[in-house]
Each structure stands twice: as C-alpha cells, then as structure tokens.
C-alpha cells in the first residue's frame, strides 16, 4: 500500500510540478531524520524560484547554477520575495524518479551537505519535462 501511495504521489509530482509533493517532503525529511537532522518545511516561494530555474534549464537544454539570464540562486529567490539567511541549490537532469534523484544527491558530498544542512529550515523540489530537477533549501529572514 505504501508503495502505491508513493507511486501516486510521484505521478502527481510529474503532472504538477507546482504542487507541494508529499513524497518529496517525506523523502527529504526521512533522510534528514536518519542523519539526526531536524525536518524542513515546504516553501512555496522556493518552489516558484526552483520552478523558474528548472523550466529555464529545460527550455535551453543546460544544467547550471547560473540561469540563461545570468541569474544565480540568490537572484531567483529574491525575485520570489524570499529573504534568506541561508540558501542552497541541488540540480540534476535525467533521473527518472524521486528515488533516483535523491539517491544520486545523497551519493554526492556537496549535494548531501546541502540536504543535511542544519541551517536549512525550508525547501522545495521541482521536476519538469526532460527530467530536470531543482531542489532549493533555505532559511528565511535576515535580509
């Protein structure tokens, strides 16, 4: 039953990258919990910034922390009204599902560091056509 619910949530995630995905929230927070980290909440502002960047990468066939317009993660977050003390971004392309992208990020020192940051209190994760993935993690305030 749990696998069926995970599949349904993952399918909804593909169909609607703008919706907070329960499977993504569960996956990241389970990973954080297993490593002794506090859970993070989902942020619609980070989601909007991540979605903008994912669509840009898909439309222009690239993977980079720098957008085609020269923007960086801080620019994209601020453009959505997100004022932050901490901000990090994980990118991926090609992974067919949530489990694959989470596994790949967990296997990479820099991506793992972002996902486990004690500074992060919020996050968003989007996937768009072409399997372009953007995870943003942040902590609001300070600016």
Secondary structure, 3 states (H helix, E strand, C coil): CHHHHHHHHHHHHHHCCCCCCHHHHHHHHHHHHHCCCCCCEECHHHHHHHHHHHHHHHHHCCCCCCCCCCCCHHHHHHHCCCCEEEEEEEEEECCCCHHHHHHHHHCCHHHHHHHCCCCCCEEEEEEECCCEEEEEEEEECCC
